[in-house]
Amino acid sequence: MTATRTESAAPRPSGGRGGKPTRFVRESISEMRKVLWPSRNELVTYSIVVIIFVVIMVSLVAGLDIGFAKLVLLVFG
């Protein structure tokens, strides 16, 4: 379980942009450092699984599409 800081939100400046873009970039970089990135082996494995799943789903949808098209042509001629 990770610990989080419980601090109150800083008061917002009452005008102008107040450095929001730089704060956003700093916080984004900080969050990206917390991410557990997959190893190359995990990345290749996950990519292969996704590609196989997508191919299966595309085949299923294409098969149903062709089947329904033939059925519509058979019924409505």
PDB file as gemmi writes it, atoms N, CA and C in Angstrom:
CRYST1    1.000    1.000    1.000  90.00  90.00  90.00 P 1                      
ATOM      1  N   MET A   1       0.845  -1.161   0.000  1.00  0.00           N  
ATOM      2  CA  MET A   1       0.000   0.000   0.000  1.00  0.00           C  
ATOM      3  C   MET A   1       0.897   1.232   0.000  1.00  0.00           C  
ATOM      4  N   THR A   2       0.561   2.197  -0.802  1.00  0.00           N  
ATOM      5  CA  THR A   2       1.388   3.393  -0.885  1.00  0.00           C  
ATOM      6  C   THR A   2       0.856   4.469   0.043  1.00  0.00           C  
ATOM      7  N   ALA A   3       1.763   5.238   0.570  1.00  0.00           N  
ATOM      8  CA  ALA A   3       1.377   6.330   1.461  1.00  0.00           C  
ATOM      9  C   ALA A   3       1.152   7.584   0.628  1.00  0.00           C  
ATOM     10  N   THR A   4       0.160   8.345   0.995  1.00  0.00           N  
ATOM     11  CA  THR A   4      -0.107   9.599   0.304  1.00  0.00           C  
ATOM     12  C   THR A   4      -0.037  10.737   1.297  1.00  0.00           C  
ATOM     13  N   ARG A   5       0.334  11.877   0.798  1.00  0.00           N  
ATOM     14  CA  ARG A   5       0.386  13.053   1.661  1.00  0.00           C  
ATOM     15  C   ARG A   5      -1.008  13.626   1.827  1.00  0.00           C  
ATOM     16  N   THR A   6      -1.299  14.054   3.010  1.00  0.00           N  
ATOM     17  CA  THR A   6      -2.596  14.694   3.267  1.00  0.00           C  
ATOM     18  C   THR A   6      -2.319  16.145   3.619  1.00  0.00           C  
ATOM     19  N   GLU A   7      -2.221  16.941   2.593  1.00  0.00           N  
ATOM     20  CA  GLU A   7      -1.983  18.361   2.816  1.00  0.00           C  
ATOM     21  C   GLU A   7      -3.100  19.136   2.136  1.00  0.00           C  
ATOM     22  N   SER A   8      -3.416  20.261   2.670  1.00  0.00           N  
ATOM     23  CA  SER A   8      -4.500  21.047   2.109  1.00  0.00           C  
ATOM     24  C   SER A   8      -4.040  21.682   0.800  1.00  0.00           C  
ATOM     25  N   ALA A   9      -4.995  21.938  -0.059  1.00  0.00           N  
ATOM     26  CA  ALA A   9      -4.685  22.540  -1.352  1.00  0.00           C  
ATOM     27  C   ALA A   9      -4.180  23.959  -1.151  1.00  0.00           C  
ATOM     28  N   ALA A  10      -3.179  24.316  -1.930  1.00  0.00           N  
ATOM     29  CA  ALA A  10      -2.625  25.663  -1.834  1.00  0.00           C  
ATOM     30  C   ALA A  10      -3.632  26.652  -2.392  1.00  0.00           C  
ATOM     31  N   PRO A  11      -3.741  27.824  -1.806  1.00  0.00           N  
ATOM     32  CA  PRO A  11      -4.683  28.813  -2.335  1.00  0.00           C  
ATOM     33  C   PRO A  11      -4.272  29.243  -3.737  1.00  0.00           C  
ATOM     34  N   ARG A  12      -5.264  29.421  -4.577  1.00  0.00           N  
ATOM     35  CA  ARG A  12      -5.001  29.810  -5.959  1.00  0.00           C  
ATOM     36  C   ARG A  12      -4.751  31.304  -6.052  1.00  0.00           C  
ATOM     37  N   PRO A  13      -3.841  31.665  -6.937  1.00  0.00           N  
ATOM     38  CA  PRO A  13      -3.618  33.099  -7.124  1.00  0.00           C  
ATOM     39  C   PRO A  13      -4.867  33.739  -7.720  1.00  0.00           C  
ATOM     40  N   SER A  14      -5.087  34.977  -7.389  1.00  0.00           N  
ATOM     41  CA  SER A  14      -6.331  35.627  -7.779  1.00  0.00           C  
ATOM     42  C   SER A  14      -6.233  36.351  -9.116  1.00  0.00           C  
ATOM     43  N   GLY A  15      -5.410  35.919 -10.009  1.00  0.00           N  
ATOM     44  CA  GLY A  15      -5.349  36.577 -11.302  1.00  0.00           C  
ATOM     45  C   GLY A  15      -4.203  36.024 -12.117  1.00  0.00           C  
ATOM     46  N   GLY A  16      -4.322  36.109 -13.407  1.00  0.00           N  
ATOM     47  CA  GLY A  16      -3.258  35.616 -14.277  1.00  0.00           C  
ATOM     48  C   GLY A  16      -3.211  34.099 -14.271  1.00  0.00           C  
ATOM     49  N   ARG A  17      -2.227  33.581 -14.938  1.00  0.00           N  
ATOM     50  CA  ARG A  17      -2.108  32.129 -15.038  1.00  0.00           C  
ATOM     51  C   ARG A  17      -1.393  31.545 -13.835  1.00  0.00           C  
ATOM     52  N   GLY A  18      -0.522  32.286 -13.198  1.00  0.00           N  
ATOM     53  CA  GLY A  18       0.082  31.844 -11.956  1.00  0.00           C  
ATOM     54  C   GLY A  18       1.024  30.659 -12.073  1.00  0.00           C  
ATOM     55  N   GLY A  19       1.650  30.437 -13.210  1.00  0.00           N  
ATOM     56  CA  GLY A  19       2.610  29.356 -13.344  1.00  0.00           C  
ATOM     57  C   GLY A  19       1.980  27.982 -13.473  1.00  0.00           C  
ATOM     58  N   LYS A  20       0.745  27.903 -13.886  1.00  0.00           N  
ATOM     59  CA  LYS A  20       0.071  26.614 -13.995  1.00  0.00           C  
ATOM     60  C   LYS A  20       0.721  25.676 -15.011  1.00  0.00           C  
ATOM     61  N   PRO A  21       1.135  26.146 -16.175  1.00  0.00           N  
ATOM     62  CA  PRO A  21       1.757  25.206 -17.128  1.00  0.00           C  
ATOM     63  C   PRO A  21       3.025  24.557 -16.573  1.00  0.00           C  
ATOM     64  N   THR A  22       3.873  25.328 -15.911  1.00  0.00           N  
ATOM     65  CA  THR A  22       5.100  24.735 -15.381  1.00  0.00           C  
ATOM     66  C   THR A  22       4.787  23.766 -14.244  1.00  0.00           C  
ATOM     67  N   ARG A  23       3.807  24.087 -13.431  1.00  0.00           N  
ATOM     68  CA  ARG A  23       3.414  23.183 -12.350  1.00  0.00           C  
ATOM     69  C   ARG A  23       2.848  21.889 -12.928  1.00  0.00           C  
ATOM     70  N   PHE A  24       2.062  22.013 -13.976  1.00  0.00           N  
ATOM     71  CA  PHE A  24       1.495  20.832 -14.630  1.00  0.00           C  
ATOM     72  C   PHE A  24       2.600  19.929 -15.162  1.00  0.00           C  
ATOM     73  N   VAL A  25       3.596  20.527 -15.820  1.00  0.00           N  
ATOM     74  CA  VAL A  25       4.697  19.744 -16.376  1.00  0.00           C  
ATOM     75  C   VAL A  25       5.472  19.059 -15.254  1.00  0.00           C  
ATOM     76  N   ARG A  26       5.773  19.796 -14.182  1.00  0.00           N  
ATOM     77  CA  ARG A  26       6.509  19.213 -13.058  1.00  0.00           C  
ATOM     78  C   ARG A  26       5.742  18.047 -12.432  1.00  0.00           C  
ATOM     79  N   GLU A  27       4.445  18.228 -12.229  1.00  0.00           N  
ATOM     80  CA  GLU A  27       3.639  17.164 -11.629  1.00  0.00           C  
ATOM     81  C   GLU A  27       3.497  15.974 -12.579  1.00  0.00           C  
ATOM     82  N   SER A  28       3.414  16.241 -13.879  1.00  0.00           N  
ATOM     83  CA  SER A  28       3.327  15.152 -14.855  1.00  0.00           C  
ATOM     84  C   SER A  28       4.594  14.313 -14.845  1.00  0.00           C  
ATOM     85  N   ILE A  29       5.743  14.980 -14.820  1.00  0.00           N  
ATOM     86  CA  ILE A  29       7.020  14.262 -14.778  1.00  0.00           C  
ATOM     87  C   ILE A  29       7.119  13.450 -13.491  1.00  0.00           C  
ATOM     88  N   SER A  30       6.679  14.027 -12.384  1.00  0.00           N  
ATOM     89  CA  SER A  30       6.700  13.321 -11.105  1.00  0.00           C  
ATOM     90  C   SER A  30       5.832  12.064 -11.154  1.00  0.00           C  
ATOM     91  N   GLU A  31       4.658  12.167 -11.757  1.00  0.00           N  
ATOM     92  CA  GLU A  31       3.763  11.014 -11.859  1.00  0.00           C  
ATOM     93  C   GLU A  31       4.331   9.954 -12.797  1.00  0.00           C  
ATOM     94  N   MET A  32       4.980  10.387 -13.884  1.00  0.00           N  
ATOM     95  CA  MET A  32       5.560   9.432 -14.829  1.00  0.00           C  
ATOM     96  C   MET A  32       6.691   8.637 -14.182  1.00  0.00           C  
ATOM     97  N   ARG A  33       7.392   9.222 -13.239  1.00  0.00           N  
ATOM     98  CA  ARG A  33       8.463   8.508 -12.541  1.00  0.00           C  
ATOM     99  C   ARG A  33       7.909   7.424 -11.616  1.00  0.00           C  
ATOM    100  N   LYS A  34       6.650   7.562 -11.200  1.00  0.00           N  
ATOM    101  CA  LYS A  34       6.031   6.581 -10.313  1.00  0.00           C  
ATOM    102  C   LYS A  34       5.526   5.352 -11.068  1.00  0.00           C  
ATOM    103  N   VAL A  35       5.418   5.457 -12.380  1.00  0.00           N  
ATOM    104  CA  VAL A  35       4.851   4.378 -13.178  1.00  0.00           C  
ATOM    105  C   VAL A  35       5.813   3.199 -13.215  1.00  0.00           C  
ATOM    106  N   LEU A  36       5.282   1.996 -13.057  1.00  0.00           N  
ATOM    107  CA  LEU A  36       6.069   0.782 -13.176  1.00  0.00           C  
ATOM    108  C   LEU A  36       6.035   0.362 -14.638  1.00  0.00           C  
ATOM    109  N   TRP A  37       7.099   0.649 -15.370  1.00  0.00           N  
ATOM    110  CA  TRP A  37       7.144   0.375 -16.796  1.00  0.00           C  
ATOM    111  C   TRP A  37       7.449  -1.096 -17.035  1.00  0.00           C  
ATOM    112  N   PRO A  38       6.808  -1.705 -18.043  1.00  0.00           N  
ATOM    113  CA  PRO A  38       7.068  -3.128 -18.329  1.00  0.00           C  
ATOM    114  C   PRO A  38       8.449  -3.316 -18.951  1.00  0.00           C  
ATOM    115  N   SER A  39       8.989  -4.520 -18.748  1.00  0.00           N  
ATOM    116  CA  SER A  39      10.261  -4.844 -19.385  1.00  0.00           C  
ATOM    117  C   SER A  39      10.004  -5.095 -20.877  1.00  0.00           C  
ATOM    118  N   ARG A  40      11.084  -5.211 -21.641  1.00  0.00           N  
ATOM    119  CA  ARG A  40      10.936  -5.460 -23.074  1.00  0.00           C  
ATOM    120  C   ARG A  40      10.207  -6.778 -23.321  1.00  0.00           C  
ATOM    121  N   ASN A  41      10.531  -7.802 -22.540  1.00  0.00           N  
ATOM    122  CA  ASN A  41       9.895  -9.103 -22.710  1.00  0.00           C  
ATOM    123  C   ASN A  41       8.394  -9.015 -22.425  1.00  0.00           C  
ATOM    124  N   GLU A  42       8.024  -8.338 -21.351  1.00  0.00           N  
ATOM    125  CA  GLU A  42       6.601  -8.165 -21.031  1.00  0.00           C  
ATOM    126  C   GLU A  42       5.890  -7.371 -22.116  1.00  0.00           C  
ATOM    127  N   LEU A  43       6.551  -6.346 -22.619  1.00  0.00           N  
ATOM    128  CA  LEU A  43       5.947  -5.507 -23.651  1.00  0.00           C  
ATOM    129  C   LEU A  43       5.675  -6.304 -24.925  1.00  0.00           C  
ATOM    130  N   VAL A  44       6.637  -7.130 -25.322  1.00  0.00           N  
ATOM    131  CA  VAL A  44       6.461  -7.964 -26.522  1.00  0.00           C  
ATOM    132  C   VAL A  44       5.334  -8.960 -26.294  1.00  0.00           C  
ATOM    133  N   THR A  45       5.312  -9.581 -25.124  1.00  0.00           N  
ATOM    134  CA  THR A  45       4.257 -10.555 -24.814  1.00  0.00           C  
ATOM    135  C   THR A  45       2.875  -9.904 -24.837  1.00  0.00           C  
ATOM    136  N   TYR A  46       2.733  -8.772 -24.171  1.00  0.00           N  
ATOM    137  CA  TYR A  46       1.442  -8.078 -24.147  1.00  0.00           C  
ATOM    138  C   TYR A  46       1.021  -7.639 -25.548  1.00  0.00           C  
ATOM    139  N   SER A  47       1.986  -7.167 -26.340  1.00  0.00           N  
ATOM    140  CA  SER A  47       1.664  -6.721 -27.698  1.00  0.00           C  
ATOM    141  C   SER A  47       1.170  -7.880 -28.548  1.00  0.00           C  
ATOM    142  N   ILE A  48       1.821  -9.034 -28.431  1.00  0.00           N  
ATOM    143  CA  ILE A  48       1.394 -10.211 -29.203  1.00  0.00           C  
ATOM    144  C   ILE A  48      -0.013 -10.639 -28.781  1.00  0.00           C  
ATOM    145  N   VAL A  49      -0.283 -10.640 -27.487  1.00  0.00           N  
ATOM    146  CA  VAL A  49      -1.616 -11.016 -27.000  1.00  0.00           C  
ATOM    147  C   VAL A  49      -2.674 -10.065 -27.550  1.00  0.00           C  
ATOM    148  N   VAL A  50      -2.387  -8.771 -27.536  1.00  0.00           N  
ATOM    149  CA  VAL A  50      -3.349  -7.784 -28.042  1.00  0.00           C  
ATOM    150  C   VAL A  50      -3.572  -7.963 -29.538  1.00  0.00           C  
ATOM    151  N   ILE A  51      -2.500  -8.158 -30.291  1.00  0.00           N  
ATOM    152  CA  ILE A  51      -2.634  -8.329 -31.745  1.00  0.00           C  
ATOM    153  C   ILE A  51      -3.450  -9.585 -32.062  1.00  0.00           C  
ATOM    154  N   ILE A  52      -3.195 -10.688 -31.367  1.00  0.00           N  
ATOM    155  CA  ILE A  52      -3.961 -11.917 -31.598  1.00  0.00           C  
ATOM    156  C   ILE A  52      -5.431 -11.703 -31.249  1.00  0.00           C  
ATOM    157  N   PHE A  53      -5.709 -11.034 -30.139  1.00  0.00           N  
ATOM    158  CA  PHE A  53      -7.095 -10.767 -29.749  1.00  0.00           C  
ATOM    159  C   PHE A  53      -7.798  -9.907 -30.796  1.00  0.00           C  
ATOM    160  N   VAL A  54      -7.119  -8.881 -31.286  1.00  0.00           N  
ATOM    161  CA  VAL A  54      -7.716  -8.000 -32.289  1.00  0.00           C  
ATOM    162  C   VAL A  54      -7.994  -8.768 -33.579  1.00  0.00           C  
ATOM    163  N   VAL A  55      -7.070  -9.620 -33.999  1.00  0.00           N  
ATOM    164  CA  VAL A  55      -7.278 -10.416 -35.217  1.00  0.00           C  
ATOM    165  C   VAL A  55      -8.484 -11.339 -35.043  1.00  0.00           C  
ATOM    166  N   ILE A  56      -8.607 -11.969 -33.882  1.00  0.00           N  
ATOM    167  CA  ILE A  56      -9.752 -12.849 -33.632  1.00  0.00           C  
ATOM    168  C   ILE A  56     -11.060 -12.062 -33.660  1.00  0.00           C  
ATOM    169  N   MET A  57     -11.089 -10.897 -33.016  1.00  0.00           N  
ATOM    170  CA  MET A  57     -12.317 -10.103 -32.988  1.00  0.00           C  
ATOM    171  C   MET A  57     -12.678  -9.575 -34.378  1.00  0.00           C  
ATOM    172  N   VAL A  58     -11.680  -9.139 -35.150  1.00  0.00           N  
ATOM    173  CA  VAL A  58     -11.950  -8.659 -36.510  1.00  0.00           C  
ATOM    174  C   VAL A  58     -12.494  -9.802 -37.360  1.00  0.00           C  
ATOM    175  N   SER A  59     -11.931 -10.989 -37.213  1.00  0.00           N  
ATOM    176  CA  SER A  59     -12.413 -12.147 -37.967  1.00  0.00           C  
ATOM    177  C   SER A  59     -13.852 -12.482 -37.593  1.00  0.00           C  
ATOM    178  N   LEU A  60     -14.149 -12.427 -36.305  1.00  0.00           N  
ATOM    179  CA  LEU A  60     -15.503 -12.719 -35.842  1.00  0.00           C  
ATOM    180  C   LEU A  60     -16.507 -11.701 -36.395  1.00  0.00           C  
ATOM    181  N   VAL A  61     -16.183 -10.431 -36.300  1.00  0.00           N  
ATOM    182  CA  VAL A  61     -17.096  -9.392 -36.788  1.00  0.00           C  
ATOM    183  C   VAL A  61     -17.228  -9.465 -38.310  1.00  0.00           C  
ATOM    184  N   ALA A  62     -16.130  -9.694 -39.012  1.00  0.00           N  
ATOM    185  CA  ALA A  62     -16.192  -9.808 -40.474  1.00  0.00           C  
ATOM    186  C   ALA A  62     -17.030 -11.024 -40.883  1.00  0.00           C  
ATOM    187  N   GLY A  63     -16.851 -12.138 -40.179  1.00  0.00           N  
ATOM    188  CA  GLY A  63     -17.648 -13.335 -40.476  1.00  0.00           C  
ATOM    189  C   GLY A  63     -19.134 -13.090 -40.251  1.00  0.00           C  
ATOM    190  N   LEU A  64     -19.465 -12.449 -39.144  1.00  0.00           N  
ATOM    191  CA  LEU A  64     -20.878 -12.127 -38.895  1.00  0.00           C  
ATOM    192  C   LEU A  64     -21.415 -11.159 -39.938  1.00  0.00           C  
ATOM    193  N   ASP A  65     -20.622 -10.188 -40.337  1.00  0.00           N  
ATOM    194  CA  ASP A  65     -21.044  -9.216 -41.339  1.00  0.00           C  
ATOM    195  C   ASP A  65     -21.325  -9.899 -42.673  1.00  0.00           C  
ATOM    196  N   ILE A  66     -20.433 -10.764 -43.093  1.00  0.00           N  
ATOM    197  CA  ILE A  66     -20.624 -11.480 -44.367  1.00  0.00           C  
ATOM    198  C   ILE A  66     -21.840 -12.394 -44.261  1.00  0.00           C  
ATOM    199  N   GLY A  67     -21.979 -13.074 -43.116  1.00  0.00           N  
ATOM    200  CA  GLY A  67     -23.134 -13.964 -42.922  1.00  0.00           C  
ATOM    201  C   GLY A  67     -24.452 -13.213 -42.959  1.00  0.00           C  
ATOM    202  N   PHE A  68     -24.538 -12.090 -42.273  1.00  0.00           N  
ATOM    203  CA  PHE A  68     -25.766 -11.303 -42.279  1.00  0.00           C  
ATOM    204  C   PHE A  68     -26.030 -10.696 -43.660  1.00  0.00           C  
ATOM    205  N   ALA A  69     -24.979 -10.301 -44.383  1.00  0.00           N  
ATOM    206  CA  ALA A  69     -25.163  -9.750 -45.720  1.00  0.00           C  
ATOM    207  C   ALA A  69     -25.744 -10.807 -46.650  1.00  0.00           C  
ATOM    208  N   LYS A  70     -25.229 -12.027 -46.563  1.00  0.00           N  
ATOM    209  CA  LYS A  70     -25.761 -13.115 -47.396  1.00  0.00           C  
ATOM    210  C   LYS A  70     -27.204 -13.438 -47.003  1.00  0.00           C  
ATOM    211  N   LEU A  71     -27.500 -13.398 -45.708  1.00  0.00           N  
ATOM    212  CA  LEU A  71     -28.858 -13.669 -45.251  1.00  0.00           C  
ATOM    213  C   LEU A  71     -29.829 -12.598 -45.751  1.00  0.00           C  
ATOM    214  N   VAL A  72     -29.412 -11.337 -45.711  1.00  0.00           N  
ATOM    215  CA  VAL A  72     -30.264 -10.252 -46.194  1.00  0.00           C  
ATOM    216  C   VAL A  72     -30.490 -10.409 -47.706  1.00  0.00           C  
ATOM    217  N   LEU A  73     -29.453 -10.743 -48.441  1.00  0.00           N  
ATOM    218  CA  LEU A  73     -29.600 -10.945 -49.883  1.00  0.00           C  
ATOM    219  C   LEU A  73     -30.509 -12.129 -50.186  1.00  0.00           C  
ATOM    220  N   LEU A  74     -30.424 -13.166 -49.370  1.00  0.00           N  
ATOM    221  CA  LEU A  74     -31.270 -14.351 -49.578  1.00  0.00           C  
ATOM    222  C   LEU A  74     -32.727 -14.017 -49.296  1.00  0.00           C  
ATOM    223  N   VAL A  75     -32.984 -13.221 -48.221  1.00  0.00           N  
ATOM    224  CA  VAL A  75     -34.353 -12.900 -47.844  1.00  0.00           C  
ATOM    225  C   VAL A  75     -34.958 -11.871 -48.794  1.00  0.00           C  
ATOM    226  N   PHE A  76     -34.220 -10.799 -49.102  1.00  0.00           N  
ATOM    227  CA  PHE A  76     -34.764  -9.705 -49.884  1.00  0.00           C  
ATOM    228  C   PHE A  76     -34.356  -9.751 -51.348  1.00  0.00           C  
ATOM    229  N   GLY A  77     -33.546 -10.690 -51.705  1.00  0.00           N  
ATOM    230  CA  GLY A  77     -33.172 -10.978 -53.042  1.00  0.00           C  
ATOM    231  C   GLY A  77     -32.552 -10.000 -53.873  1.00  0.00           C  
TER     232      GLY A  77                                                      
END                                                                             
